[in-house]
């Protein structure tokens, strides 16, 4: 008899099915799934030995010999960002950051890109709310040369008018795309309701403000906000310390001090408010709810960080397990502690099915209420602490991530011991601390609730959460 390919396939599957069903029925108890052994104690994070000093012009420098890979990351953080933008020139910080990549007084944009490429890198400029970072990550042999390249970009940018129209058009296109996305719409509304006219309340520039920006505006913004006393240079990886120090002195010593950083700490509103943006026909509702909380310098910062991870800020958190795993209302909900300079808010974000908009809010608030009334079990908390400890150590195992941690600690003024003691302090949080943090800071009755969705289908669901009259767009 000839055995065809189909017959062979059926025969193999029949044998597999027979073996699987009979083996599982007859398997000895010892072969059954066993509880894995308990993990060891969390490993502390040891900040690598590093050297910090300040140049006579006020620029700070941190050198961190680190790792075994022959590469070195250089990052210049300048206290110039969207915080410094005039109200009628929103986006000028971003345009200025893009112009920095368009060449220096001695290098064209192409020559600048080629110089970075020869070192095994590309030059990036990232503009944030409080800082702008100029970064390269090069082969170790080019460490000193890369420091000189970053210095040239920071001190001698060409800021060419010829590229302004193109850069403005690119940014405008990005803004228009962002404003069409429900997540960006919800975030923009949430931030505006919390911060009002403070710069933190504006996450995207308007078309009018972008069109108003001239090359003189960008050059004035650079002159007013870039300077040595606003800058901190970080070098981390494998590099020749003496050569890098010489490059720092040669490249940055002549930089003028400039103006001191602007300190404009906001006073965000704490208010129970339901805000709905109508998107007719939307199959989902985007929920963004939260309230201002303590800034990163507060002693409760780490206990609150642990609380957030347990409540909604990790994949195994309570809110995620509830509305994702158990109810199936959403795919990827999360909570966060969003921080800026001496400022923070707690928020839960979720894209939920339209029919589950109200029920999702009920479950979110229910989980908060439960944690306010009853501390978590020791095993649940330990799992979150182990996750946070391991993640912290892993995240800081790269040059760029280590610089990011040092930058954050320096920006917030957290001190040298913050990173060193982080893991120990995370694991010192008790179940009672978590309950206390929830009751003290995460208060549903004071939360701003932003929803973007089909108003005709969600208005009735949201009625119980309207602490004040609804603001509709």
C-alpha positions in Angstrom: 0.0 0.0 0.0 1.3 3.5 -0.9 1.4 5.9 2.1 0.5 9.4 0.9 1.8 12.6 2.5 -1.7 13.3 3.9 -1.9 9.8 5.4 1.5 10.2 6.9 0.4 13.5 8.5 -2.7 12.0 9.9 -0.8 9.0 11.3 1.8 11.2 13.0 -0.9 13.4 14.6 -2.8 10.4 15.8 0.3 9.0 17.5 1.1 12.3 19.1 -2.5 12.8 20.4 -2.5 9.2 21.8 0.9 9.7 23.5 -0.1 13.1 24.9 -3.4 11.9 26.5 -2.0 8.7 27.8 1.2 10.1 29.1 -0.5 12.9 31.0 -2.9 10.4 32.6 -0.1 8.1 33.7 2.6 10.6 34.6 4.0 10.1 38.0 3.4 12.8 40.6 7.1 13.7 40.5 6.8 14.8 36.9 4.0 17.2 37.6 4.6 20.9 37.6 6.5 21.9 40.7 6.7 25.2 42.6 9.9 26.9 41.5 12.4 27.6 44.3 12.3 31.0 45.9 14.5 33.6 44.4 17.6 34.9 46.2 17.8 38.3 47.9 17.6 41.3 45.5 21.0 42.4 44.3 21.9 46.0 45.2 22.8 48.5 42.5 26.3 49.7 42.9 26.9 53.0 41.2 30.3 52.7 39.3 33.1 54.7 40.7 33.0 58.1 39.0 34.5 61.5 39.1 32.6 64.8 39.0 34.0 68.3 38.7 33.0 71.8 37.7 34.8 74.0 35.1 35.5 77.7 36.0 32.6 78.7 33.8 30.2 76.7 35.8 29.7 73.7 33.5 29.6 70.4 35.4 31.3 67.2 34.2 30.8 63.6 35.3 33.2 60.8 34.1 32.1 57.2 34.6 34.6 54.5 33.5 32.3 51.6 33.1 31.8 48.2 31.4 33.9 46.0 29.2 32.6 46.9 25.7 34.9 49.3 23.9 32.4 52.1 23.5 31.7 55.3 25.3 28.6 57.4 25.5 28.8 61.2 25.7 25.7 63.2 26.7 25.5 67.0 27.2 22.4 67.9 29.2 21.5 71.6 28.9 18.7 73.1 31.1 16.9 74.4 28.0 13.6 73.0 27.0 9.9 73.6 26.4 9.7 75.1 29.9 11.6 78.1 28.5 9.4 78.8 25.4 7.4 82.0 25.2 3.6 81.4 25.0 3.5 82.7 21.4 6.5 80.7 20.2 5.6 77.1 21.3 7.9 74.8 19.5 10.9 77.1 19.3 12.9 74.8 21.6 12.2 71.8 19.3 13.1 73.8 16.2 16.3 75.0 17.9 17.2 71.5 18.8 16.7 70.3 15.2 18.8 73.2 13.9 21.7 72.1 16.1 22.1 69.0 13.9 22.3 71.2 10.8 26.0 71.9 11.1 28.4 74.2 13.0 30.5 77.2 12.0 33.1 74.9 10.5 31.1 71.8 9.6 28.2 71.5 7.2 25.3 69.2 8.2 26.7 66.4 6.0 30.2 66.8 7.4 28.8 66.7 10.9 26.9 63.5 10.2 29.9 62.0 8.5 32.2 62.9 11.4 29.9 61.1 13.9 29.6 58.1 11.5 33.3 57.7 11.3 33.3 57.2 15.1 30.6 54.6 14.8 27.7 56.7 15.8 25.2 59.4 14.8 24.5 62.6 16.7 21.1 63.0 18.3 19.4 66.0 19.9 16.4 65.3 22.2 14.4 68.2 23.5 12.3 67.7 26.6 10.3 69.8 29.0 13.3 70.7 31.2 16.4 69.7 29.3 17.9 69.3 25.9 20.4 66.4 25.4 23.1 66.2 22.7 24.2 62.6 22.5 26.7 60.3 20.7 27.8 56.8 21.5 31.1 56.0 19.8 33.9 53.5 19.7 36.3 54.0 22.7 39.2 55.2 20.6 37.2 58.2 19.5 36.1 59.3 23.0 38.1 62.5 23.2 37.3 63.4 19.6 33.6 62.8 20.2 33.7 65.2 23.2 35.1 67.8 20.9 32.4 67.2 18.3 29.6 67.7 21.0 31.4 70.8 22.1 31.4 72.2 18.6 27.7 71.5 18.2 26.8 73.1 21.5 29.1 76.2 21.3 29.2 76.9 17.6 26.0 75.9 15.9 25.4 77.4 12.5 21.6 77.6 13.0 21.1 78.1 9.2 18.0 79.9 8.0 18.0 77.8 4.8 16.8 74.7 6.8 14.1 76.5 8.8 11.2 76.0 6.5 11.9 72.3 6.1 12.2 71.7 9.8 9.1 73.7 10.6 7.1 71.7 8.0 8.4 68.4 9.4 7.4 69.4 13.0 4.0 70.6 11.9 3.3 67.3 10.1 4.3 65.4 13.3 2.0 67.7 15.4 -1.0 67.2 13.1 -0.6 63.4 13.2 -0.2 63.5 17.0 -3.4 65.6 17.3 -5.4 63.0 15.4 -4.6 60.3 17.9 -6.9 59.8 20.8 -4.0 59.1 23.2 -2.4 62.4 22.4 -5.7 64.2 22.6 -6.4 62.8 26.1 -2.9 63.6 27.3 -3.1 67.2 26.0 -6.5 67.7 27.7 -5.2 66.1 31.0 -2.1 68.2 31.1 -4.0 71.4 30.2 -6.5 70.8 33.0 -3.8 70.2 35.5 -1.3 72.9 34.6 -3.3 75.6 32.9 -1.1 78.2 31.3 2.1 76.8 32.8 4.5 75.5 30.1 3.9 71.9 31.3 0.3 72.3 30.2 1.3 72.5 26.6 2.6 69.3 25.1 2.2 70.3 21.4 2.7 73.6 19.6 -0.1 75.1 17.6 0.1 75.6 13.9 0.0 79.4 14.4 2.9 79.3 16.9 5.1 77.2 14.6 4.4 79.4 11.6 5.4 82.5 13.7 8.9 81.2 14.4 11.7 82.9 12.6 15.4 82.2 12.5 15.9 85.2 14.7 13.6 83.6 17.3 15.6 80.4 17.2 18.9 82.2 17.5 17.6 84.3 20.4 16.3 81.2 22.1 19.7 79.6 21.8 21.5 82.7 23.1 19.1 83.0 26.1 19.0 79.4 27.2 22.3 77.7 26.2 25.3 78.3 28.4 27.9 76.7 30.6 26.2 77.1 33.9 23.1 75.3 32.5 25.1 72.4 31.2 26.3 69.0 32.5 28.5 66.7 30.5 28.3 63.0 31.1 30.9 60.5 29.8 30.3 56.8 30.5 31.9 53.6 29.2 35.5 52.7 28.2 37.7 55.7 27.6 41.0 57.3 28.3 40.3 59.6 31.3 43.3 61.9 30.7 42.5 62.3 27.0 38.8 63.0 27.7 39.6 65.6 30.4 41.9 67.4 27.9 39.1 67.3 25.3 36.7 68.7 27.8 39.0 71.6 28.7 39.8 72.3 25.1 36.2 72.1 23.9 34.2 73.7 26.7 36.4 76.1 28.7 35.6 79.1 26.5 31.9 78.6 26.7 30.3 81.7 28.3 28.4 81.1 31.5 25.1 82.3 30.1 22.0 82.7 32.3 21.2 80.5 35.2 18.4 77.8 34.7 14.8 79.0 34.9 13.1 77.7 38.0 9.4 77.6 37.3 7.8 74.9 39.5 4.1 74.7 38.7 1.1 74.5 41.1 -1.1 71.9 39.3 -4.8 71.8 40.0 -6.3 69.1 42.2 -9.9 68.8 41.1 -12.7 66.2 40.5 -13.6 66.9 36.9 -15.0 64.9 34.1 -13.8 66.0 30.6 -15.1 64.3 27.5 -13.9 64.8 23.9 -16.4 63.5 21.4 -15.1 61.1 18.6 -18.2 59.9 16.9 -18.0 56.3 15.8 -14.9 55.5 17.8 -14.8 51.8 18.7 -12.8 52.5 21.9 -12.6 55.1 24.6 -9.3 56.5 25.8 -9.2 57.1 29.5 -6.7 59.3 31.2 -7.3 59.9 34.9 -5.2 61.1 37.8 -4.1 63.9 40.0 -1.0 65.8 41.2 1.2 64.0 43.7 4.5 64.6 45.6 7.6 65.6 43.6 10.7 63.2 43.5 12.5 64.9 46.4 9.8 64.0 48.9 10.7 61.1 51.3 7.5 59.3 50.3 8.7 59.2 46.6 10.0 55.6 46.7 7.1 54.1 48.8 4.7 55.8 46.3 6.7 54.4 43.4 6.3 50.9 44.8 2.6 51.5 45.4 2.1 52.6 41.8 3.9 49.4 40.5 1.5 47.3 42.6 -1.6 49.2 41.8 -1.3 49.7 38.0 2.3 50.3 37.0 3.4 46.7 36.1 2.0 43.9 34.0 1.1 41.9 37.2 -0.5 44.9 38.9 -4.0 44.9 40.3 -5.7 47.2 37.8 -4.0 45.5 34.9 -5.0 42.0 36.2 -8.6 43.3 36.7 -9.5 45.1 33.5 -7.2 43.2 31.2 -7.0 39.6 32.4 -10.2 39.2 34.2 -12.7 41.5 32.4 -11.1 41.8 29.0 -12.0 45.5 28.8 -8.6 46.6 27.4 -5.3 45.2 26.1 -2.6 47.4 27.7 -3.6 49.6 30.6 -1.0 51.1 32.8 -0.5 53.6 35.6 2.5 55.9 35.9 4.2 58.6 38.0 4.9 61.2 35.4 7.7 63.5 36.6 9.3 66.8 35.7 11.5 69.2 37.6 10.2 69.1 41.2 6.7 68.1 39.9 4.8 64.9 39.4 1.3 63.4 38.8 -0.2 59.9 39.1 -2.3 58.7 36.2 -4.0 55.6 34.9 -4.2 55.3 31.1 -6.3 52.8 29.2 -7.9 52.3 25.8 -11.1 50.3 26.5 -13.9 49.1 24.4 -16.7 51.6 24.1 -19.3 49.5 26.0 -16.8 49.1 28.9 -16.0 52.7 29.4 -18.0 53.2 32.6 -17.3 49.7 33.9 -13.6 50.3 33.5 -13.8 53.4 35.6 -15.7 51.5 38.2 -13.1 48.7 38.4 -10.1 51.2 38.5 -11.7 53.2 41.4 -12.6 49.9 43.0 -9.0 48.7 43.1 -7.9 52.0 44.5 -10.5 51.8 47.2 -9.6 48.3 48.0 -5.9 49.2 48.5 -6.8 52.2 50.6 -8.8 50.0 53.0 -6.6 46.9 53.2 -2.8 46.5 52.8 -1.6 44.0 50.2 -0.4 40.6 51.2 3.3 40.1 51.9 3.8 37.7 49.0 2.1 40.1 46.5 4.3 43.0 47.7 7.4 40.9 47.6 6.8 39.9 44.0 6.5 43.6 43.0 9.6 44.5 45.0 11.7 41.7 43.3 10.4 42.9 39.9 11.4 46.5 40.6 14.8 45.6 42.0 15.7 43.3 39.2 14.4 45.8 36.6 16.4 48.6 38.1 19.7 46.7 38.0 19.1 45.5 34.5 18.1 48.9 33.2 21.2 50.4 34.5 23.5 47.9 32.8 24.1 50.1 29.7 26.1 53.3 29.3 23.1 55.3 28.1 20.8 54.1 30.9 23.3 54.8 33.6 23.7 58.4 32.2 19.9 58.7 32.2 19.8 57.8 35.9 22.6 60.1 36.8 20.9 62.9 34.8 17.6 62.4 36.6 19.2 62.4 40.0 21.2 65.6 39.2 18.2 67.4 37.7 16.0 66.7 40.7 18.8 67.2 43.3 18.4 63.7 44.8 22.0 63.3 45.8 24.6 60.6 45.4 22.9 58.1 47.7 19.6 58.0 45.8 20.8 55.4 43.2 23.0 53.6 45.6 20.2 53.0 48.1 17.3 52.6 45.7 17.0 48.8 45.8 17.3 48.7 49.6 14.7 51.4 50.0 12.3 49.7 47.6 12.6 46.5 49.6 12.1 48.3 52.9 8.5 49.3 51.9 5.9 47.5 54.0 2.3 46.5 53.2 1.2 49.1 55.6 3.3 51.7 53.7 1.5 50.8 50.5 -1.9 51.2 52.1 -0.9 54.5 53.6 0.5 55.9 50.3 -2.7 55.0 48.5 -4.9 56.6 51.1 -2.7 59.7 51.3 -2.0 60.4 47.7 -4.2 58.4 45.3 -7.6 59.9 46.0 -10.4 59.2 43.4 -12.5 62.1 44.7 -9.8 64.5 43.7 -9.0 63.1 40.2 -9.4 64.7 36.9 -11.0 62.2 34.4 -10.4 62.7 30.7 -12.2 60.5 28.2 -11.9 60.6 24.4 -14.6 58.5 22.7 -18.1 58.3 21.2 -20.1 60.6 23.4 -23.4 59.3 22.3 -22.5 55.8 23.5 -20.6 56.7 26.7 -22.4 59.7 28.2 -24.8 57.6 30.3 -22.0 55.4 31.4 -19.9 58.4 32.6 -22.8 60.2 34.4 -21.9 58.8 37.9 -18.3 60.2 37.6 -19.2 63.8 36.8 -18.0 65.6 39.9 -18.6 68.9 38.3 -20.4 69.8 35.0 -18.9 68.1 32.0 -16.7 70.1 29.7 -17.3 68.9 26.1 -15.4 69.7 23.0 
